[in-house]
Each structure stands twice: as C-alpha cells, then as structure tokens.
Amino acid sequence: MRKQVAAANWKMNLTYQQAEELITGIINTPHELSADQYAVFAVPFPYLTMVADKLKGKANTGVAAQNCYTKTSGAYTGETSVEMLKSIEVGYVVLGHSERREYFNESNEMLAEKVNVVLGAGLTPIFCCGEALSIREAGTQNEYVGNQLKESLFHLSADDLKKVIIAYEPIWAIGTGKTATSEQAQEMHAHLRSVLAAQYGTDVANEISILYGGSVKGSNAKEIFGQPDVDGGLVGGASLKADEFVQIIQSLK
C-alpha cells in the first residue's frame, strides 16, 4: 500500500513559543499511526531543530523544510542548502508550493534543480503542483498540471521518482475556504497518476503518494482521503490547531 501522509504546512506563522506549544499539543493528543501512515511537519526554518527534537522517538513522523536552494553551498546570502537541512536531520523538503511559484517566481525548470539536490542529499521532496482558478475555468487544468510534473520530474529515473511525494493543490482552494469536492480531487489525482503511468508504467505510478492540499479540515479530511487515488493531505491553516490536525491524521486510510 502507498504511504498515507498528513503533512502540516505552518507557512510563515507562529512565534517560537507558539510553535513549541502547538507541536507539544499535537504530540500529547492521543493518536496512532499505522505502519503505512506518516505525519510530517513543514515548519519555518527557525523551528526545525526544536520540532525535530520534540519528535525524536516518535515513529512515522518527520520534519520538512518549506524550501531549499538549488546549490549545495556557496556565496548565496540568505539561502538554505540541503546539506544544512540534512545536518540537522530534516527528512523532507516542500518544493514548488503555489506561493513560492507566485511570489518568488519559481519555475518548473528551477524546481527540477531543487528536486535533484534534495534527492541527491537523500531527502524526500514533497513536490507541489496545481492550477489557478482561471485555468480551472478554462478547462485546461489537466494539461497544465500534467506539464508541471513533466517539466520538473520526468528527467528522473523510475527509482528516483518513487522517492518523491506529490501534493496537488488547486490554488483557488488554498486559504479561500473553498475546497475541491472529493470527486474533483479524485479526478485530478487519477489524472496525475495516469500521466506518471504513461511515462514510467502503472507499477511505478501506483507506488507514488499523491496528497491533496487546499482547505483540508478535520470535518472534510476523511471524505477526501477516502478517495482511491488520494493518499493524504498537505494541510495549511488547520495544521495550526492541535486537535484539528490530529483529527486529520486520524482520517488517513
């Protein structure tokens, strides 16, 4: 069975003290993860070591950086390399979130470079893709999102591709309170899996976890995650509430 993942994306939120209180609250709220279920916390850079320390000894949990640079070292003031992340035992890196694509002009080509350095360091990329409302309204979302995969991931070998987690996030449903219906989520996830299968074969495509991101809440997670091609979620606002994120974790299939 594919890995089922509840990934929290705290974005640029919380003070250190608030972050410590939140992760402690999540840990202390009773919940269980089965062998194929994972909880991953993508937290701001200053909190990575604190969260990693809190999660030590907790099975099937991990810490993710929200970004990294394309180079492994050098004179790039203000950037963070995968080697730095690896040295503090960060296991995952979120790449290509719609906010980074929009506000920081990250292209598919740049993200291909980031995927390479993350995999090269032995870390797991959580690769984000998704379409804006205008693309959805034009009916070209399948081609658009498929192209994001092709331009950023299709240079990889099958073995490397299987190390990537994909997160589909309809941009029109992020932080808006709008959510794709479970049927819309399943439709796009199935399409993405078919795009992967066309390039790498069905067996490879069926091994890759594809998460849904876009106003996932405790109240809708079970229905969304219950779809056959949805393997969990990349969760924004609801991950900032301990009880709600635990409910989302418990909604994994």
C-alpha positions as a Markdown table, in Angstrom:
| # | Residue | x | y | z |
|---|---|---|---|---|
| 1 | Met | 0.0 | 0.0 | 0.0 |
| 2 | Arg | 1.2 | 3.5 | -0.7 |
| 3 | Lys | 2.3 | 5.7 | 2.1 |
| 4 | Gln | -0.5 | 7.8 | 3.6 |
| 5 | Val | 0.7 | 11.2 | 4.7 |
| 6 | Ala | -0.7 | 14.0 | 6.7 |
| 7 | Ala | 1.7 | 16.9 | 6.1 |
| 8 | Ala | 1.3 | 20.1 | 8.1 |
| 9 | Asn | 2.4 | 23.3 | 6.4 |
| 10 | Trp | 2.8 | 26.0 | 9.0 |
| 11 | Lys | 3.9 | 28.6 | 6.4 |
| 12 | Met | 5.2 | 31.8 | 8.0 |
| 13 | Asn | 3.2 | 31.6 | 11.2 |
| 14 | Leu | 3.7 | 31.3 | 14.9 |
| 15 | Thr | 6.3 | 32.6 | 17.3 |
| 16 | Tyr | 8.8 | 30.1 | 18.7 |
| 17 | Gln | 6.8 | 29.8 | 21.9 |
| 18 | Gln | 3.6 | 29.2 | 20.0 |
| 19 | Ala | 5.2 | 26.7 | 17.7 |
| 20 | Glu | 6.6 | 24.8 | 20.7 |
| 21 | Glu | 3.1 | 24.8 | 22.3 |
| 22 | Leu | 1.5 | 23.5 | 19.1 |
| 23 | Ile | 3.8 | 20.6 | 18.5 |
| 24 | Thr | 3.6 | 19.6 | 22.1 |
| 25 | Gly | -0.2 | 19.7 | 21.9 |
| 26 | Ile | -0.2 | 17.5 | 18.9 |
| 27 | Ile | 2.2 | 15.0 | 20.4 |
| 28 | Asn | 0.2 | 14.9 | 23.6 |
| 29 | Thr | -3.2 | 14.5 | 21.9 |
| 30 | Pro | -3.8 | 10.7 | 21.7 |
| 31 | His | -3.5 | 9.3 | 18.2 |
| 32 | Glu | -1.9 | 6.4 | 16.5 |
| 33 | Leu | -0.1 | 6.0 | 13.2 |
| 34 | Ser | -0.2 | 2.6 | 11.5 |
| 35 | Ala | 2.8 | 1.2 | 9.6 |
| 36 | Asp | 1.9 | 3.0 | 6.3 |
| 37 | Gln | 0.8 | 6.3 | 7.9 |
| 38 | Tyr | 3.1 | 9.3 | 8.4 |
| 39 | Ala | 2.8 | 12.7 | 10.0 |
| 40 | Val | 5.2 | 15.3 | 8.6 |
| 41 | Phe | 5.6 | 18.9 | 9.8 |
| 42 | Ala | 6.8 | 21.6 | 7.4 |
| 43 | Val | 7.8 | 24.4 | 9.8 |
| 44 | Pro | 9.6 | 27.7 | 9.5 |
| 45 | Phe | 13.4 | 27.4 | 9.4 |
| 46 | Pro | 14.0 | 28.7 | 12.9 |
| 47 | Tyr | 11.8 | 25.9 | 14.4 |
| 48 | Leu | 13.2 | 22.9 | 12.5 |
| 49 | Thr | 15.6 | 21.7 | 15.3 |
| 50 | Met | 13.0 | 22.3 | 18.0 |
| 51 | Val | 10.3 | 20.3 | 16.2 |
| 52 | Ala | 12.8 | 17.5 | 15.3 |
| 53 | Asp | 13.8 | 17.2 | 18.9 |
| 54 | Lys | 10.2 | 17.0 | 20.0 |
| 55 | Leu | 9.5 | 14.2 | 17.5 |
| 56 | Lys | 12.6 | 12.1 | 18.4 |
| 57 | Gly | 11.4 | 8.6 | 19.2 |
| 58 | Lys | 8.0 | 9.1 | 17.6 |
| 59 | Ala | 7.6 | 6.5 | 14.9 |
| 60 | Asn | 6.4 | 7.5 | 11.4 |
| 61 | Thr | 6.9 | 11.3 | 12.0 |
| 62 | Gly | 9.2 | 13.7 | 10.2 |
| 63 | Val | 10.2 | 17.3 | 9.8 |
| 64 | Ala | 10.2 | 19.2 | 6.5 |
| 65 | Ala | 11.7 | 22.4 | 5.4 |
| 66 | Gln | 9.4 | 24.6 | 3.4 |
| 67 | Asn | 12.0 | 25.4 | 0.8 |
| 68 | Cys | 15.7 | 25.0 | -0.1 |
| 69 | Tyr | 18.2 | 26.5 | -2.6 |
| 70 | Thr | 19.4 | 24.9 | -5.9 |
| 71 | Lys | 23.0 | 24.9 | -4.8 |
| 72 | Thr | 24.6 | 22.8 | -2.0 |
| 73 | Ser | 26.9 | 25.6 | -0.7 |
| 74 | Gly | 28.4 | 28.9 | -1.7 |
| 75 | Ala | 28.0 | 32.7 | -1.5 |
| 76 | Tyr | 24.2 | 32.8 | -1.5 |
| 77 | Thr | 23.4 | 35.0 | 1.4 |
| 78 | Gly | 20.0 | 34.3 | 3.0 |
| 79 | Glu | 19.5 | 30.9 | 1.3 |
| 80 | Thr | 19.5 | 27.4 | 2.9 |
| 81 | Ser | 21.1 | 24.3 | 1.4 |
| 82 | Val | 20.0 | 20.7 | 1.5 |
| 83 | Glu | 23.3 | 19.9 | 3.2 |
| 84 | Met | 22.4 | 22.2 | 6.1 |
| 85 | Leu | 19.0 | 20.6 | 6.4 |
| 86 | Lys | 20.4 | 17.1 | 6.3 |
| 87 | Ser | 22.9 | 18.0 | 9.1 |
| 88 | Ile | 20.0 | 18.8 | 11.4 |
| 89 | Glu | 18.2 | 15.6 | 10.5 |
| 90 | Val | 15.4 | 17.2 | 8.4 |
| 91 | Gly | 14.0 | 14.4 | 6.2 |
| 92 | Tyr | 11.7 | 16.2 | 3.8 |
| 93 | Val | 11.6 | 19.4 | 1.7 |
| 94 | Val | 8.4 | 21.0 | 0.3 |
| 95 | Leu | 9.1 | 22.2 | -3.2 |
| 96 | Gly | 7.1 | 24.3 | -5.6 |
| 97 | His | 4.3 | 25.4 | -3.3 |
| 98 | Ser | 2.0 | 27.8 | -5.2 |
| 99 | Glu | 3.0 | 30.7 | -3.0 |
| 100 | Arg | 6.6 | 30.2 | -3.9 |
| 101 | Arg | 5.8 | 29.9 | -7.6 |
| 102 | Glu | 3.7 | 33.1 | -7.4 |
| 103 | Tyr | 5.6 | 35.3 | -5.1 |
| 104 | Phe | 9.1 | 34.2 | -5.8 |
| 105 | Asn | 8.8 | 33.3 | -9.5 |
| 106 | Glu | 9.9 | 29.7 | -9.1 |
| 107 | Ser | 9.7 | 28.0 | -12.5 |
| 108 | Asn | 9.3 | 24.3 | -13.4 |
| 109 | Glu | 13.0 | 24.4 | -14.5 |
| 110 | Met | 14.2 | 25.7 | -11.2 |
| 111 | Leu | 12.1 | 23.2 | -9.3 |
| 112 | Ala | 13.7 | 20.4 | -11.4 |
| 113 | Glu | 17.1 | 21.6 | -10.0 |
| 114 | Lys | 15.7 | 21.6 | -6.5 |
| 115 | Val | 14.3 | 18.1 | -6.8 |
| 116 | Asn | 17.8 | 17.0 | -7.9 |
| 117 | Val | 19.6 | 18.5 | -4.9 |
| 118 | Val | 17.0 | 17.2 | -2.5 |
| 119 | Leu | 17.2 | 13.6 | -3.8 |
| 120 | Gly | 21.0 | 13.9 | -4.1 |
| 121 | Ala | 21.1 | 14.6 | -0.3 |
| 122 | Gly | 18.9 | 11.6 | 0.4 |
| 123 | Leu | 15.9 | 13.7 | 1.5 |
| 124 | Thr | 12.3 | 13.3 | 0.3 |
| 125 | Pro | 10.8 | 16.0 | -1.9 |
| 126 | Ile | 7.2 | 16.9 | -1.4 |
| 127 | Phe | 6.6 | 18.3 | -4.9 |
| 128 | Cys | 3.6 | 20.7 | -5.2 |
| 129 | Cys | 1.6 | 21.2 | -8.3 |
| 130 | Gly | -1.8 | 22.9 | -9.1 |
| 131 | Glu | -3.8 | 25.3 | -11.1 |
| 132 | Ala | -5.2 | 28.8 | -10.6 |
| 133 | Leu | -8.9 | 29.5 | -10.9 |
| 134 | Ser | -8.6 | 31.0 | -14.4 |
| 135 | Ile | -7.0 | 27.7 | -15.7 |
| 136 | Arg | -9.7 | 25.6 | -14.0 |
| 137 | Glu | -12.5 | 27.8 | -15.5 |
| 138 | Ala | -10.8 | 27.4 | -19.0 |
| 139 | Gly | -10.9 | 23.6 | -18.6 |
| 140 | Thr | -7.2 | 23.2 | -19.2 |
| 141 | Gln | -6.2 | 22.1 | -15.7 |
| 142 | Asn | -5.3 | 18.6 | -16.6 |
| 143 | Glu | -2.8 | 19.7 | -19.3 |
| 144 | Tyr | -1.4 | 22.5 | -17.1 |
| 145 | Val | -0.8 | 20.4 | -14.0 |
| 146 | Gly | 0.5 | 17.4 | -16.1 |
| 147 | Asn | 3.0 | 19.8 | -17.6 |
| 148 | Gln | 4.3 | 20.8 | -14.2 |
| 149 | Leu | 5.1 | 17.1 | -13.5 |
| 150 | Lys | 6.7 | 16.6 | -16.9 |
| 151 | Glu | 9.0 | 19.7 | -16.7 |
| 152 | Ser | 10.1 | 19.2 | -13.1 |
| 153 | Leu | 10.1 | 15.4 | -12.6 |
| 154 | Phe | 10.3 | 13.5 | -15.8 |
| 155 | His | 14.1 | 13.7 | -16.1 |
| 156 | Leu | 14.2 | 11.4 | -13.1 |
| 157 | Ser | 14.8 | 7.7 | -13.2 |
| 158 | Ala | 11.9 | 5.5 | -12.1 |
| 159 | Asp | 13.8 | 4.6 | -8.9 |
| 160 | Asp | 14.2 | 8.3 | -8.0 |
| 161 | Leu | 10.7 | 9.2 | -9.0 |
| 162 | Lys | 9.4 | 6.7 | -6.5 |
| 163 | Lys | 11.1 | 8.7 | -3.7 |
| 164 | Val | 9.0 | 11.8 | -4.5 |
| 165 | Ile | 5.7 | 12.7 | -2.8 |
| 166 | Ile | 3.4 | 14.7 | -5.0 |
| 167 | Ala | 1.0 | 17.3 | -3.5 |
| 168 | Tyr | -1.8 | 18.5 | -5.7 |
| 169 | Glu | -3.1 | 21.9 | -4.6 |
| 170 | Pro | -5.8 | 23.7 | -6.5 |
| 171 | Ile | -4.7 | 27.3 | -6.0 |
| 172 | Trp | -8.3 | 28.5 | -6.0 |
| 173 | Ala | -8.9 | 26.4 | -2.9 |
| 174 | Ile | -5.9 | 27.5 | -0.7 |
| 175 | Gly | -6.8 | 29.7 | 2.2 |
| 176 | Thr | -10.1 | 30.7 | 0.5 |
| 177 | Gly | -12.4 | 28.4 | 2.4 |
| 178 | Lys | -13.3 | 26.8 | -1.0 |
| 179 | Thr | -12.5 | 23.1 | -1.3 |
| 180 | Ala | -12.4 | 20.9 | -4.3 |
| 181 | Thr | -15.1 | 18.3 | -3.9 |
| 182 | Ser | -13.8 | 14.9 | -3.2 |
| 183 | Glu | -14.8 | 13.9 | -6.7 |
| 184 | Gln | -12.8 | 16.8 | -8.2 |
| 185 | Ala | -9.8 | 15.8 | -6.0 |
| 186 | Gln | -10.1 | 12.2 | -7.1 |
| 187 | Glu | -10.4 | 13.2 | -10.8 |
| 188 | Met | -7.2 | 15.2 | -10.7 |
| 189 | His | -5.3 | 12.7 | -8.7 |
| 190 | Ala | -6.3 | 9.9 | -11.1 |
| 191 | His | -5.2 | 12.1 | -14.0 |
| 192 | Leu | -1.8 | 12.7 | -12.4 |
| 193 | Arg | -1.3 | 9.0 | -11.8 |
| 194 | Ser | -2.2 | 8.4 | -15.4 |
| 195 | Val | 0.4 | 10.9 | -16.5 |
| 196 | Leu | 3.0 | 9.2 | -14.4 |
| 197 | Ala | 1.9 | 5.8 | -15.7 |
| 198 | Ala | 2.2 | 6.9 | -19.3 |
| 199 | Gln | 5.9 | 7.8 | -18.7 |
| 200 | Tyr | 7.0 | 5.3 | -16.1 |
| 201 | Gly | 4.4 | 2.5 | -16.2 |
| 202 | Thr | 1.5 | 1.6 | -14.0 |
| 203 | Asp | 3.5 | -0.2 | -11.3 |
| 204 | Val | 5.7 | 2.8 | -10.7 |
| 205 | Ala | 2.7 | 5.2 | -10.7 |
| 206 | Asn | 0.9 | 3.1 | -8.2 |
| 207 | Glu | 3.7 | 3.4 | -5.7 |
| 208 | Ile | 3.7 | 7.2 | -5.6 |
| 209 | Ser | 1.8 | 9.0 | -2.9 |
| 210 | Ile | -0.3 | 12.0 | -4.1 |
| 211 | Leu | -1.6 | 14.3 | -1.4 |
| 212 | Tyr | -4.4 | 16.8 | -1.7 |
| 213 | Gly | -3.9 | 20.4 | -0.5 |
| 214 | Gly | -6.5 | 23.1 | -0.3 |
| 215 | Ser | -8.6 | 24.0 | 2.7 |
| 216 | Val | -8.4 | 20.5 | 4.2 |
| 217 | Lys | -10.1 | 20.5 | 7.6 |
| 218 | Gly | -11.0 | 17.9 | 10.3 |
| 219 | Ser | -14.5 | 17.9 | 9.0 |
| 220 | Asn | -13.7 | 17.0 | 5.4 |
| 221 | Ala | -10.5 | 15.1 | 5.6 |
| 222 | Lys | -12.0 | 11.6 | 5.9 |
| 223 | Glu | -14.1 | 12.1 | 2.8 |
| 224 | Ile | -11.3 | 13.5 | 0.7 |
| 225 | Phe | -8.7 | 10.9 | 1.9 |
| 226 | Gly | -11.2 | 8.2 | 1.3 |
| 227 | Gln | -10.9 | 8.6 | -2.5 |
| 228 | Pro | -8.8 | 5.8 | -4.1 |
| 229 | Asp | -6.1 | 8.0 | -5.5 |
| 230 | Val | -5.8 | 10.5 | -2.6 |
| 231 | Asp | -3.1 | 9.5 | -0.2 |
| 232 | Gly | -3.4 | 12.2 | 2.5 |
| 233 | Gly | -3.1 | 15.9 | 2.6 |
| 234 | Leu | -0.8 | 18.9 | 2.7 |
| 235 | Val | -2.6 | 21.0 | 5.3 |
| 236 | Gly | -2.3 | 24.7 | 5.9 |
| 237 | Gly | -4.5 | 26.6 | 8.3 |
| 238 | Ala | -6.0 | 23.5 | 10.0 |
| 239 | Ser | -2.5 | 22.3 | 10.9 |
| 240 | Leu | -2.1 | 25.3 | 13.3 |
| 241 | Lys | -4.7 | 23.8 | 15.6 |
| 242 | Ala | -3.6 | 20.7 | 17.6 |
| 243 | Asp | -6.9 | 19.0 | 18.0 |
| 244 | Glu | -7.9 | 19.5 | 14.3 |
| 245 | Phe | -4.6 | 18.3 | 12.9 |
| 246 | Val | -4.8 | 15.2 | 15.0 |
| 247 | Gln | -8.3 | 14.6 | 13.6 |
| 248 | Ile | -6.8 | 15.0 | 10.1 |
| 249 | Ile | -4.1 | 12.5 | 10.9 |
| 250 | Gln | -6.7 | 10.0 | 12.2 |
| 251 | Ser | -8.6 | 10.5 | 8.9 |
| 252 | Leu | -5.8 | 8.8 | 6.9 |
| 253 | Lys | -6.8 | 5.5 | 5.4 |
